[in-house]
Amino acid sequence: MAICRRCGKQTNVTTMSYFNIDIICMECDEKERAHPKFEEAQAREEREVKAGNFNFGGVGRPSDL
């Protein structure tokens, strides 16, 4: 069992945030994907990985997330 770095809940399923390096639960992932800046963050990570930056820390978590 893991703890979500965003909401603090225990969970069996996690993923990494596109905004930063937090390991988050699927509920927080849904909220993140609904955020207006999500597509921008996702595209930036894709560009960084394609450029060989496998340690990209993200664009930063929005204050309203």
N, C-alpha and C positions, 0 to 999 in steps of 0.2 A: 504494500500500500504506500502511496506517495501523498505528499501534501502540496496542494496548489500554492504556488508562490504569490498569486494575486489575491485569492479570496481566503486562503488558509484551510479550505475543506480537504478532508481525506478523500482520495480517489484511487481507482485502479487503472484509469486511463488518462494519460497526459500527452501533451504536445508542446512544442516550443512556440513562444510568441513570435510574431513577425515584427513587433515593435521593439523588442529588446530580447534578452536571453533568458527571460523567465520561463520556467516549466509550469504550464497552466493546465487546469482541468478542461474538459470539453464544454462545460457551461461558460467558462470565461472565454474560451475559444470562439464560441458562438457570438458573444458580446463583441469580441474583437473584430470578427468578420463583418459585423453590422456597422462598425464605426466608419464614418465618412473618409477617414484617412487610410483605411485598410489597404485599398488597392494600390495606393502610392507606396506604402511600406512593403507590400508584397513584391511589387515591381522592382523596387530598389534592391531588395535582397536577391532577387533573381539576377539582376545585373552584376551585383557584387560576386556572387557565386560563379557566374559565367566568366568573370574576369579573374577567377582564381582565388578570391578572398573568401576562404572557408571559415574565417573567424570574425565575420562581420557581426558587430554588436547590435545592429538594428538602428532605426532612425530615432528611437526614443519613444517612450510610452506617453501618449497624450494625457494631460491632466484630468480629462473627463472620462477616463477609462479605468 
